[in-house]
Amino acid sequence: MSKIPFIIYDRDEELTSSQKTQARANIDAASTADLSSEATARADADTALQTNINNEATARANADSTLQTNINN
């Protein structure tokens, strides 16, 4: 007689590393390492983007100030 697989609903189920790998493969999900790498890459991109935004804002403020000075003179 073979065992019938079932899903545990009332508590966390502990899976082995190979079971986790198989489960992710079954649903075409990324591994924890892949997710971590993606999160790091996105955080780095967000930081770079915010730096660029801040630099543009500073450049615009400086240009506005220069323009206003030129208008006033």
C-alpha positions in Angstrom: 0.0 0.0 0.0 1.4 3.4 -1.0 1.2 6.5 1.1 -1.3 9.2 0.0 0.3 12.7 0.0 -1.6 15.4 1.8 -1.3 19.1 2.7 -0.9 20.2 6.3 -3.2 23.2 7.0 -2.9 23.7 10.7 0.8 24.2 11.1 4.0 24.9 9.2 5.4 21.9 7.3 9.1 21.4 7.4 10.6 20.6 4.0 14.1 19.4 3.2 16.3 21.4 0.9 15.7 19.0 -1.9 11.9 19.2 -1.4 12.0 23.0 -1.5 14.1 22.9 -4.7 11.6 20.4 -6.2 8.6 22.5 -5.1 10.1 25.7 -6.6 10.8 23.8 -9.9 7.3 22.5 -10.0 5.9 26.0 -10.0 8.8 27.6 -11.8 9.6 29.8 -8.8 12.9 31.5 -8.0 15.3 30.2 -5.4 16.0 32.1 -2.2 19.4 33.0 -3.6 17.8 34.3 -6.8 15.3 36.3 -4.8 18.0 37.8 -2.7 20.1 38.7 -5.7 17.1 40.4 -7.4 16.2 42.3 -4.2 19.8 43.5 -3.9 19.9 44.5 -7.6 16.6 46.4 -7.3 17.8 48.2 -4.1 21.0 49.2 -5.8 19.0 50.5 -8.8 16.7 52.4 -6.5 19.6 54.0 -4.7 21.2 55.0 -8.1 17.9 56.4 -9.3 17.4 58.4 -6.1 20.9 59.8 -6.4 20.2 60.9 -10.0 16.9 62.5 -9.0 18.7 64.4 -6.1 21.4 65.5 -8.5 18.9 66.8 -11.0 16.9 68.6 -8.3 20.1 70.3 -7.1 21.1 71.2 -10.6 17.7 72.7 -11.3 17.7 74.6 -8.0 21.1 76.1 -8.9 19.9 76.9 -12.4 16.8 78.6 -11.1 18.9 80.6 -8.6 21.3 81.7 -11.4 18.4 82.6 -13.6 16.7 84.7 -10.9 20.0 86.4 -10.2 20.4 87.2 -13.9 16.9 88.6 -14.1 17.4 90.8 -11.0 20.6 92.3 -12.4 
